[in-house]
Amino acid sequence: TRRSSDLDRHTDTTYYQEPCGLQVFHCLEHTGSGGRTLLVDGFYAADQLRQHHHEDFQVLSTVPLKYEYIEHTSMRDNHMIAVGPVINSYSWNNELYMIRYNNYDRAAISTAPHDVVHRWYAAHRALTMELRKPENEFWVKLKPGTALFVDNWRVLHGRESFTGYRKICCSYLTRDEVLNAARVLGLKA
């Protein structure tokens, strides 16, 4: 029996200038226990921060971070970098449109002065505490044959540890293509 560790809540491809808009997780096989998928509404957590810790919200909305992914394999080399704040909202109406939250991909903070970096960490801690509240978590067990679509600009995902063999097929879709297809099909998008 193989054991895999848990994976904390995060959004994917933060190291792209435009992170993937939609993710699809398709469970093909799982023999063993555990492995539930965690979903957390990042917009809700950000709105809680805006209402109760407005200064923290402002810091996470204005301080740009560097996100970086480096990979060297026999098949391919990658070095992806993007810069942007954790919380992104439209300037004309303050509507949230994207959360970039990934502690695995965050590079050293070299995009702000030291006093701002200190303030950023305090604000990040406040957001993390909101994201970790049990009442903000939704857990789902993907069974073989189940596909889960996740809005990567809004919803953070994670995974609990598991035993046994687990095979998940994942795909990234651009937000524009998904919204275009929805409109063509006559859906509200």
N, C-alpha and C positions, 0 to 999 in steps of 0.2 A: 504494500500500500504506500503510495506516494502522498506526501503532505505539502501543501502550498500555503504560504503565509497570506495574511490579509493585505488588502490594498486600500489605502486611505482615500477619502473623498477627494475628487479633483475633476477638472475639465481636461480634455485632450487637446493636443496640438497647439498649446500656448506659444510654442516656438515658431509658429507660422504667423506672418503678418495678418492673415485672415484665417483664424482657426476654423476647423471643419464645423459646419453648421449642424449636421445631424449625424448621429452614430447609430449603427444597427448592430446589435449583439444577437447572434443566432446560436442557441445551444444545440450542438449536434449530438453530444454524448456526455454523460456524467455517471460514473459508477463510484459511489462513495458517499460521504456525508459533507455537510457544510456547503460553502460556496455561494451563499445568497448574495444577490446584488443589492447594493445600497444606492438609493437615489435621494438627493437633497435639492430643494428648490433654492438656487442661488439668489434669484431675484427677491424672494421672500426674506432671506437673511440680510441682503443688502438694504431692503426697505426697513427692516427692524433697526439696522445700524443707522440709517438716515433719520429715523424717528427718535431714537433714544441716545445715539452717540454721533451727532451730526458732524463734529470735528473729525472723528475717525472716518466717517463716510467721505468727507472732503479730501482727506489725505489719500485714501485708497482710490479716489476718482481722479486725482491730479498728479500723483507721483508716478512717473513711468518706471517700469521694471524691465530688466533684460531677462528673457527666457531663452534657454539654450539647450540644444540636443546634439550630442556628439556620439557617433557610432562608427566603429570600424569592424567590418566583418570580411570574410573571404569573398563575399558576393558584392559588397557595396560599402562605400564610405559616405557618411552624412555629417554635416555640420550646419545645423539650422539655428538661426537667431532671429528673434523678433523683440520689439520693444513696445510696451503699452501698459496702462494702469490695470489694476485688478478689477475695478468697477468702471464700466463704460456706459455713459448715458448721452443722449442727444442734447446738444447745447441749447436748442430752441425750446424744448419742453421738459427737460430733465428726465424723460422716460428712459428707463434702463434698457439697454439692448444687448449687453454681453458682460459676462463674468469670466475673467481669466484667473483661475485658481488652481495652481499645481505646484506644490512644494517640491516635487521631484524634478521639475524643469526650471525652477527659478535659479538664475545665476546670481553671483555676488552682486550686491546692490552698489553699483558705481555710477548711478544716474542721478544722484541727489547728494547734497551736502550732509555731513555727519549728523547735525542736529535734526535734519529732516528724516534721515534713516532711522534714528532712534524713535522718532514720532511714528514713522511708518510701521515699525515692529509692534508698537503698542496698538495701533489701529488694526493691524493684521491679527493680533491676538484677540481683539474684540470680535472681529468677523469670524474667526475660527471658533470661538466659544459659541457663537450663534449657530454656526453650521453643525456643531457637534451636539446641540441639544437633542435629546431623544425624540421630543415631539416634532422635530423638523426632519426626522429620518423616515424613509419609506423603504422597507426591505421586501424583496421579491425573489423567489426561488425560480430560476430558469430551468425548465424541464426540457429534455430532448424534443426538438421540433418547435420550441418556442422562440419567437423573434421579438426583441424589444427595441423600439425606436426611441432615442434620447436626443433632446434638443441640447446640443453641446454648448450653446451660448448661454443657456439658462440653468440647466440641471447638472449638478456634480454627481459623479458616480464613483462607486468603490466596490469592494468585494470582501466578504469574510473568508477566513482561511477554510481550506477544504482538504479532504483526504480522497484518495483514489485517483481515477483518471477523469479528466474534464477537458472537453474539446469545444471551444467557442469560436465561431467564425465572426469576425468583425469587419465592418465597412464604414468608411467615411463618405459623407455626401456634402456638397457645397450647399449653403443656405439658399443661394439664388436659384439653383436648379430645383430644389425641393419646393420653394415658393412658386416658381414658374409652373411646375407640374400641377400643383394644387389649383392655381388659377385656371389653367387650361381645362382641368376637370370640373371647374365650376365650384370649387370649395373656397371657403373664406380663408384668405391668406394675407 
